[in-house]
């Protein structure tokens, strides 16, 4: 009797794991998480929509995450796009990281021209100044609603 109970319990656990795995991708499709890689630095975070009230307006987007460096050489910057003159795109640096270790970043952003959500990019270089020039970058463009 004991082996029958353990087999039945094992089957119930296996079915629960399969159903849980089937539900997870559908739930993850709605979130706006990103993972960027440039040089030896990886950035991951979330791109959230904030609510505002008329008395205290805030920018509609909050971008929060962490940069992780795996090498002692090289630097990286995380940048958020913003509208520039004549409908151009400018990049604003919101976080810098050099060497090995972790550094968190937190930024608020507004819509770009024509109601486009601002992109996020991670750029690498030998120094933060070189990384800010934007030659080796990985870009996250949030999906349109």
Secondary structure per residue as TSV (DSSP state, phi and psi in degrees):
chain	resnum	aa	ss	phi	psi
A	1	X	-	360.0	-37.2
A	2	X	H	-63.9	-43.6
A	3	X	H	-62.8	-33.7
A	4	X	H	-65.1	-41.6
A	5	X	H	-65.7	-43.4
A	6	X	H	-68.5	-35.9
A	7	X	H	-66.6	-41.7
A	8	X	H	-64.7	-44.0
A	9	X	H	-62.8	-41.1
A	10	X	H	-62.5	-39.4
A	11	X	H	-66.2	-40.4
A	12	X	H	-64.3	-42.2
A	13	X	H	-64.2	-41.9
A	14	X	H	-63.6	-43.2
A	15	X	H	-64.3	-40.1
A	16	X	H	-63.2	-39.5
A	17	X	H	-66.1	-40.5
A	18	X	H	-65.4	-45.5
A	19	X	H	-64.6	-39.2
A	20	X	H	-63.8	-39.2
A	21	X	H	-69.4	-33.0
A	22	X	H	-71.1	-31.3
A	23	X	H	-81.4	-30.3
A	24	X	H	-59.5	-47.2
A	25	X	H	-61.5	-35.3
A	26	X	H	-66.2	-38.5
A	27	X	H	-71.2	-34.8
A	28	X	H	-76.2	-17.7
A	29	X	T	-66.0	-26.2
A	30	X	T	-84.5	-17.4
A	31	X	S	-84.1	159.7
A	32	X	-	-113.6	58.2
A	33	X	E	-87.5	153.4
A	34	X	E	-138.9	159.3
A	35	X	E	-141.1	121.5
A	36	X	E	-121.2	150.5
A	37	X	E	-139.8	127.8
A	38	X	E	-145.7	124.3
A	39	X	T	62.0	-130.4
A	40	X	T	-100.9	15.6
A	41	X	E	-114.1	137.2
A	42	X	E	-118.8	135.5
A	43	X	E	-120.8	136.2
A	44	X	E	-138.6	147.9
A	45	X	E	-175.2	-165.9
A	46	X	E	-130.3	152.5
A	47	X	E	-120.2	101.0
A	48	X	E	-110.1	153.2
A	49	X	E	-97.6	126.4
A	50	X	-	-101.9	148.9
A	51	X	-	-94.4	147.9
A	52	X	-	-130.8	153.7
A	53	X	B	-116.3	152.1
A	54	X	T	-59.3	-32.0
A	55	X	T	-70.2	-30.7
A	56	X	B	-136.7	76.0
A	57	X	-	-68.6	143.5
A	58	X	-	-130.9	157.8
A	59	X	-	-60.2	145.4
A	60	X	S	-72.9	-15.0
A	61	X	E	-122.9	142.9
A	62	X	E	-126.6	127.9
A	63	X	E	-117.1	117.7
A	64	X	E	-128.0	140.0
A	65	X	E	-176.9	-166.7
A	66	X	E	-137.7	138.0
A	67	X	E	-103.8	134.8
A	68	X	E	-125.2	119.8
A	69	X	E	-96.4	137.7
A	70	X	-	-105.9	-11.5
A	71	X	S	-122.4	151.5
A	72	X	S	-78.3	-13.3
A	73	X	S	-102.1	144.5
A	74	X	-	95.3	157.9
A	75	X	E	-133.7	167.1
A	76	X	E	-149.7	154.9
A	77	X	E	-130.3	147.1
A	78	X	E	-108.0	132.2
A	79	X	E	-130.9	150.0
A	80	X	E	-118.7	136.4
A	81	X	E	-75.1	149.3
A	82	X	E	-146.0	159.7
A	83	X	E	-70.1	132.4
A	84	X	-	-108.4	-172.2
A	85	X	G	-65.3	144.8
A	86	X	G	56.9	42.8
A	87	X	G	57.5	30.9
A	88	X	-	-89.0	169.3
A	89	X	E	-108.6	126.2
A	90	X	E	-113.2	152.1
A	91	X	E	-110.8	127.3
A	92	X	E	-106.8	124.0
A	93	X	E	-76.4	126.8
A	94	X	E	-115.8	-8.4
A	95	X	E	-161.2	142.9
A	96	X	E	-128.0	146.8
A	97	X	E	-149.6	133.0
A	98	X	E	-130.2	142.5
A	99	X	S	79.0	-167.8
A	100	X	S	-82.9	155.3
A	101	X	E	118.6	-168.6
A	102	X	E	-124.1	150.2
A	103	X	E	-146.3	132.6
A	104	X	E	-93.4	158.5
A	105	X	E	-138.4	154.5
A	106	X	E	-149.9	125.5
A	107	X	E	-143.0	154.6
A	108	X	E	-119.1	143.2
A	109	X	E	-142.1	159.7
A	110	X	-	-115.7	169.6
A	111	X	-	-60.5	149.0
A	112	X	-	-83.6	-179.6
A	113	X	G	-56.4	148.4
A	114	X	G	64.4	21.4
A	115	X	G	71.4	26.5
A	116	X	-	-88.3	138.5
A	117	X	-	-70.7	139.5
A	118	X	-	-70.5	136.9
A	119	X	-	-77.5	163.9
A	120	X	E	-123.3	138.2
A	121	X	E	-137.1	150.8
A	122	X	E	-115.6	125.2
A	123	X	E	-122.9	143.1
A	124	X	E	-117.0	155.5
A	125	X	E	-171.3	178.3
A	126	X	S	-75.2	-22.2
A	127	X	S	-138.9	168.1
A	128	X	H	-67.3	-33.7
A	129	X	H	-63.4	-42.4
A	130	X	H	-67.8	-38.4
A	131	X	H	-64.7	-36.7
A	132	X	H	-67.1	-18.6
A	133	X	T	-70.2	-22.2
A	134	X	-	79.0	41.8
A	135	X	S	-88.7	-42.0
A	136	X	E	-113.7	98.6
A	137	X	E	-135.1	156.6
A	138	X	E	-125.7	130.8
A	139	X	E	-116.6	138.1
A	140	X	E	-109.9	123.3
A	141	X	-	-111.8	115.0
A	142	X	-	-64.6	148.4
A	143	X	-	-68.3	148.1
A	144	X	-	-73.8	150.7
A	145	X	-	-89.4	360.0
